[in-house]
Amino acid sequence: MAGSGQRRERDRQTTERDLLEAAWKLFERDGPLTGLNLNEVAQAADANRASIYHYFGSRQGLLRAAIGKRLEELRPTWLEDRRLPFIERRMHAFDVVAGGEPTLVKLILLLMLEDAAPFNPLVLDLDRARSSIQEDVTEGALPADTDVDLVHVMPLAAYVGYGLMRDWISQELGVELDELDERARPVFEAMLKGLLAPADDATDD
């Protein structure tokens, strides 16, 4: 009986994995904002539509699971970044999210727009982010009056927003994506450097 139970669990894990991989490939092929055909996801995973509802509960559940799987795959990168100074951490996040994860960014937005259940990617792993930024403050790398939460949320909103609008901006400006990223990085870095100055040092024009 134990062997049978292990096989059922293994089969479930395999089915879930295949469904998530199929969904992700379809997102990348068709664009997640065009809608998700669950029948096509099931067919690509060699499963049935009912298994999606059984394992994930809903279309939104599938979206959440796909986002969670990709974030978990990126976790080693985020953990490694914790050893970097504040600006370098955020610049690396810009490179990973804004230019390298367009499907992830669009999926997050899609879920935020249509999911009634609370889901806020801007505060994902908030405790870890607070801890890292507070260390920066304690060590003097950020001003003592730093608003820890907002110094986490605002740069995150900036590079997630850039990642979402990146294709549109490229078309509107008539530049290739690589060139756009090269121009965007120093602007984002300059924004981050503005956070290093204490509020008392700010001058009015």
N, C-alpha and C positions, 0 to 999 in steps of 0.2 A: 504493500500500500504506500509506503514511503516513497518508493521509486516512482509510482504512478503520480503522486502529488508533485514530486520534483519535475516530472515531465510536463504536467499541466502548467506549472509556473514558468518553466522554460519556454513553452509554446506561447504563453501569454506575453512574455517579455519580447519574444521574437516578433509576434504580431504587432505589438505596440511600436517596436522599433521600426518595422517595415512601413507601418502607417505614417509615422512621423517623417521618415525619410522620403516617402512618396509625396506627402504634403509639401515638404520643403522644396523638392524638385519642381513641383507644379507651381509653387509660389515664384520660384526663380524664373521659370519658363514664361508664365503668363502674367506675372505681376500680381501681388496679393490684393491690390485694390480693385481688381476686375471681378472678384468673387471666387469662392472656393467651391468646386463641384465635388461633393462628397462621394458620389458614385465613381468619379474618375480617380479619386484618391484610393478608394477601396480596390478598384480594379488594378491600379498600378502596384498595390501592395499584395495582390493575390489574396485579398480578403473580401469580406462582404460589408455593406454599409452598416448593418446592425452592429458589427464589431466596433465601429467608431463610437457609437452611442454607448455601447457596453463598457468600453475601456475609458472613454473620455467624457461621456455624458452629454456632449453637445458639440456643435461646430466651434463655439467659443472655447470649450474645454480642449479641443484639438489645437486651437491657436495658442492657448496658454501653455500647453505641453510642448509645442514646437518651439516657442520662445524660451521656455525653461530649459529645454534640452540644449539649445544653442548657447544660452548664458552659462550653463554648467560647463560646456566645452571651452568657453572663454575664461572660466574661473582661474585656471593656472596663470593666465596672463595678468589678470587683475591682482592676484596674490603676489606675483613677482613685482608688479608696479608699486606695491606698498613700500618698497625699499628706496624708491626714487623720490627726489625732491618734488614739492607740490606742482610746480609748472611742468616738469618733465612727465609726471604722472598724467596730468590733464592733456598734454600734447600727445602722449601715446594713446590715450583714450580717444582723442580726436582722430588719430590715424586709423585706429581699429574700427570705431563706430561710424564716423562720418564717411570715410572712403571705402572701407572694407566690408561693411555689413549692411548694404542697402535693403536686403530682404528682411533682416531683423528689425531695422528701424521702421519699415513700412508695416510690418506685422504688428509691432507695438502700437503704432498709431491706429491701425484698423481695429484692434481690440479695444483701445480706449474709446473710439468713436461709437462702437456698437454694443459693447458689453455692459450690461446693467450692474454686474457685480464689481466691487471695487478692484481696480487694477491701476497702479501708478508706477510706471517704469522709472520715473524721475527720482524715486526714493528707494529703489531696489538696493538691498544690502545697506540701508541707511546707517545702521549701527557701526558697520565697518568703516564707512566713509567718515562718520563723525569722529571715530577714534583716530583715523589717520590725520584729519585736519586739525583736531585738537592737539595732536603731537606736534604738528607744524607750529601751532600757536605757542605751545609750551617751550619749544626749542628756539623761538624767535624768528622762525622762517616766515611767519605771517603775523600781522599786527595783533596786539593784545585785545583790541576791540573788534576782532573778526567775528562776524555772524556765521558761526560754523555751518549751520544748516543751509543758509543761502549761498555760501561760498561753495558748497557742494552742488546745490540744485541749479544755480544759474549757469555755470559753465556746462553742466550736463544738458540743460535745456538748449544751450547754444549749439553744441555739436550734434545732438540728436536732431534738432531743427535743420541744421545744415545738411545732415545726411538725408533727411526727407526731401529737401528742396534742391538737392545737388544737381539732379538731372535737369530740372526746370531752369535753374540759374545758368547752367552751362549752355542751354539752348538760347535763353534770352540774351546772354552776353556774347554768344557766338564764339565760345572758346571750348577747347577740349577739356575733358574732365581732369586729366593730369595737370594741365595748366591752371585750371580753376583751383585745384587743391594746393598747388604751389603758392598761389596768391592768397588763399584763405588762411593757410597756416600762420604766417607772420601776423596777420590781423588778429587771429584768435590768441596768439601768444602775447601780443601787445595788450589785449583785454585782460589776460591773466596777470600780467605784470602790474597792471593798475591796482590789483588787489593787494599787492605787497606794501603799498604805501599807507601809513596810518591815515584815518579820516581827517585828522587835524592838519595834515600836510596838504590837503586838497585846496586849490585856489580857484577863485571865481574869475572868469574872464571879464 
